[in-house]
């Protein structure tokens, strides 16, 4: 079996902004990285790196706890 490979990226919050994205300004889930990239471009910002950071249900609601900018946006689901 080949060795596992990882891609790592260190973000220094004093030099870069680390932001989570779930929904756009209309409340719709972004769903695709290209939509986040387009939204940022409209604000003259650049998406430098992106990764999926959550588990979602079929309707794109989160399956776990989500806090953005100190605000609880989705409670932890204890459903089995």
LINQUITA-V185337 format. One record per residue. N is the residue number from 1. RES is the residue in one small letter. SS is DSSP state (hx for helix, st for strand, lp for the rest). PHI is phi in degrees with one decimal (none if undefined). PSI is psi in whole degrees, -180 to 180 (none if undefined). Layout:
n=N res=RES ss=SS phi=PHI psi=PSI
n=N res=RES ss=SS phi=PHI psi=PSI
This chain:
n=1 res=x ss=lp phi=none psi=133
n=2 res=x ss=lp phi=-69.2 psi=153
n=3 res=x ss=lp phi=-64.9 psi=151
n=4 res=x ss=lp phi=-69.0 psi=146
n=5 res=x ss=lp phi=-122.1 psi=142
n=6 res=x ss=lp phi=-128.4 psi=145
n=7 res=x ss=lp phi=-106.1 psi=127
n=8 res=x ss=lp phi=-120.3 psi=153
n=9 res=x ss=lp phi=-147.4 psi=125
n=10 res=x ss=lp phi=-96.8 psi=128
n=11 res=x ss=lp phi=-109.3 psi=119
n=12 res=x ss=lp phi=-94.9 psi=110
n=13 res=x ss=lp phi=-63.5 psi=-12
n=14 res=x ss=lp phi=-82.9 psi=-14
n=15 res=x ss=lp phi=-116.2 psi=-24
n=16 res=x ss=lp phi=-136.1 psi=156
n=17 res=x ss=lp phi=-97.2 psi=126
n=18 res=x ss=lp phi=-104.6 psi=119
n=19 res=x ss=lp phi=-131.3 psi=142
n=20 res=x ss=lp phi=-100.6 psi=142
n=21 res=x ss=lp phi=-127.8 psi=131
n=22 res=x ss=lp phi=-127.8 psi=-56
n=23 res=x ss=st phi=-122.4 psi=151
n=24 res=x ss=lp phi=-82.5 psi=-174
n=25 res=x ss=lp phi=-64.1 psi=-21
n=26 res=x ss=lp phi=-91.1 psi=-4
n=27 res=x ss=lp phi=94.3 psi=2
n=28 res=x ss=lp phi=-83.9 psi=139
n=29 res=x ss=st phi=-61.0 psi=140
n=30 res=x ss=lp phi=-61.7 psi=-42
n=31 res=x ss=lp phi=68.4 psi=-39
n=32 res=x ss=lp phi=-129.6 psi=143
n=33 res=x ss=hx phi=-59.5 psi=-34
n=34 res=x ss=hx phi=-62.3 psi=-31
n=35 res=x ss=hx phi=-69.7 psi=-38
n=36 res=x ss=hx phi=-65.2 psi=-45
n=37 res=x ss=hx phi=-58.7 psi=-43
n=38 res=x ss=hx phi=-65.6 psi=-43
n=39 res=x ss=hx phi=-62.4 psi=-42
n=40 res=x ss=hx phi=-67.4 psi=-40
n=41 res=x ss=hx phi=-60.6 psi=-35
n=42 res=x ss=lp phi=-66.8 psi=-16
n=43 res=x ss=lp phi=-106.8 psi=15
n=44 res=x ss=lp phi=58.6 psi=37
n=45 res=x ss=lp phi=-115.7 psi=159
n=46 res=x ss=lp phi=-119.7 psi=132
n=47 res=x ss=lp phi=-83.8 psi=116
n=48 res=x ss=lp phi=-94.9 psi=-34
n=49 res=x ss=lp phi=-154.1 psi=146
n=50 res=x ss=lp phi=-144.5 psi=149
n=51 res=x ss=lp phi=-153.3 psi=154
n=52 res=x ss=lp phi=-74.8 psi=123
n=53 res=x ss=lp phi=-116.7 psi=20
n=54 res=x ss=lp phi=-154.9 psi=172
n=55 res=x ss=lp phi=-115.0 psi=130
n=56 res=x ss=st phi=-119.6 psi=153
n=57 res=x ss=lp phi=-83.4 psi=174
n=58 res=x ss=lp phi=-58.7 psi=-31
n=59 res=x ss=lp phi=-87.2 psi=11
n=60 res=x ss=lp phi=69.7 psi=15
n=61 res=x ss=lp phi=-80.2 psi=152
n=62 res=x ss=st phi=-70.4 psi=152
n=63 res=x ss=lp phi=-101.8 psi=-3
n=64 res=x ss=lp phi=-141.9 psi=-177
n=65 res=x ss=lp phi=-62.4 psi=137
n=66 res=x ss=st phi=-139.9 psi=119
n=67 res=x ss=st phi=-123.1 psi=126
n=68 res=x ss=st phi=-127.4 psi=128
n=69 res=x ss=lp phi=52.1 psi=39
n=70 res=x ss=lp phi=78.1 psi=3
n=71 res=x ss=st phi=-109.2 psi=129
n=72 res=x ss=st phi=-72.5 psi=113
n=73 res=x ss=st phi=-103.3 psi=-22
n=74 res=x ss=st phi=-151.5 psi=126
n=75 res=x ss=lp phi=-74.7 psi=157
n=76 res=x ss=lp phi=-65.7 psi=128
n=77 res=x ss=lp phi=-88.9 psi=125
n=78 res=x ss=lp phi=-102.5 psi=13
n=79 res=x ss=lp phi=-65.4 psi=140
n=80 res=x ss=lp phi=-84.1 psi=none
